[in-house]
């Protein structure tokens, strides 16, 4: 699977695994459903991002050859494709309990607004983290029918820190173009202090993972 799918899937897998009964393997059906859902929603997120960023992508070296930016695919065709992707995602979501259906559907707002954040804040990576790690909440609720916030909230926070780390590193390749066209990112915000900030977020990630494990009564291997 593409790396973006894995990045979306791992928080789901962590949550499903932590929700398993002691001594039991994670639910294989749920792991499979969430893998399909991650693949579809990652694709839908890319479609939405490319639709919003058509003009921006034309001005960035790394993205100027994307199909919508180059005019190979029209906005109308992209919208039809997106409708198909979201239909498949809904079909997957409807396999879960109703609590999880509504919880999963509530993440769509983040999926839609994330591409806009780089226009208005230096923290789009934070919004991406909130979006990409929704599975940390959804995986648990898919197993138990509700979210145990004492376990899932620190797991979610750890995932958000993780996303800020890797996407800040990724964003550094676009800094020159972003500065020219007025796009914001944590890479620009942190600047020469990036290593320091990412070290702090690494501490936050590990600390929250440990807290989540403690709250879930996990033990050492």
Secondary structure as GFF3:
##gff-version 3
##sequence-region A 1 221
A	DSSP	alpha_helix	3	19	.	.	.	ID=ss1
A	DSSP	alpha_helix	28	52	.	.	.	ID=ss2
A	DSSP	alpha_helix	54	58	.	.	.	ID=ss3
A	DSSP	alpha_helix	67	70	.	.	.	ID=ss4
A	DSSP	alpha_helix	75	93	.	.	.	ID=ss5
A	DSSP	alpha_helix	98	105	.	.	.	ID=ss6
A	DSSP	alpha_helix	108	120	.	.	.	ID=ss7
A	DSSP	alpha_helix	124	132	.	.	.	ID=ss8
A	DSSP	alpha_helix	135	144	.	.	.	ID=ss9
A	DSSP	alpha_helix	149	171	.	.	.	ID=ss10
A	DSSP	three_ten_helix	172	174	.	.	.	ID=ss11
A	DSSP	alpha_helix	175	181	.	.	.	ID=ss12
A	DSSP	alpha_helix	186	190	.	.	.	ID=ss13
A	DSSP	three_ten_helix	191	193	.	.	.	ID=ss14
A	DSSP	alpha_helix	194	215	.	.	.	ID=ss15
###
